[in-house]
């Protein structure tokens, strides 16, 4: 995931790999913190079966060919999928090939107009997988992927909308392009971030950061999309202009990272292949804050010294894992205002039912509001119930553009407004905290 030098990244390789938004399966950064000193998250590994409520919570999480392709980079995935979904070796091979072909169809070119949407990508993915294993096992296969991808949801499944942490953790809300650091329940810093393209959506769930990797190298794999100035198997050194990883990366569970390499103009929009993107300065600042949260503080001077030693990759283990909570909330109450964000990943969240849930969580009913406030809120929902291209999104219907925009170019920008704000008198002083010490570049 990265600012792929905004122009060159060899064929959107990007199935998360090129972009560096893919974790090495042997690295730490798996889901669910195990030490309660930082946060009380007593949950099983993401590789174990999830309870029924977690399956329901994950139901709306999109599964695309690039995501499936990235999952296969974990050697354990194929065997676990074979066992859990009852797949044959031949079927697994066909799925793997279909996923890789789906990635290769995406060109490295970018366009603001011709692009696929999240739902269009998921629709096509489902159609292709159903051809191989049928509808019933496709459902099981997708549920299995969502469980692995989304991390632990036991705590999030019961959380109230817009919940404010009472512990120490990092919260990322993709539709708001916002990442917050909470220390003992107090918001101490906010970052403006770039998120995954619609074809490479950022997941949701509770994960953890275990380490910070400074000066990561990148070795292009032996794949057909590797061409140009890099060669398969030939390591690209840290700091090289052809290395898309930036000065450091923080694994937060396969296949996502928090990493740098972004230009300031890419923050607040789509900027990666399934990761949380920051500028180089922003990710260095975040690394310093993260290490402090974990009780193993890394100073700004130490970070600069790591950066100077570009030829030396340095893995710094955190004293304690730090929870990273990935949210998808398009309706957020913040100090007397309701922010309705665009449904960029087309999950059908901007509905009256969801609005009522959010208001109720803050002790207010939709019916108790003034007619003017209700009208403004309903208009905001209508306006923001659209995808990145401005096309209407509904909660249950298939995207009407599933057969359109087949250029194979990723969606980089958003057409029109990204949010609508409505002030509600009864919510004054309530809700999620406003940004603090905002880092925007």
Order of alpha helices (4+ residues) and beta strands (2+ residues): alpha-alpha-alpha-alpha-beta-alpha-alpha-beta-beta-beta-beta-beta-beta-beta-beta-beta-beta-beta-alpha-alpha-beta-beta-beta-alpha-alpha-beta-beta
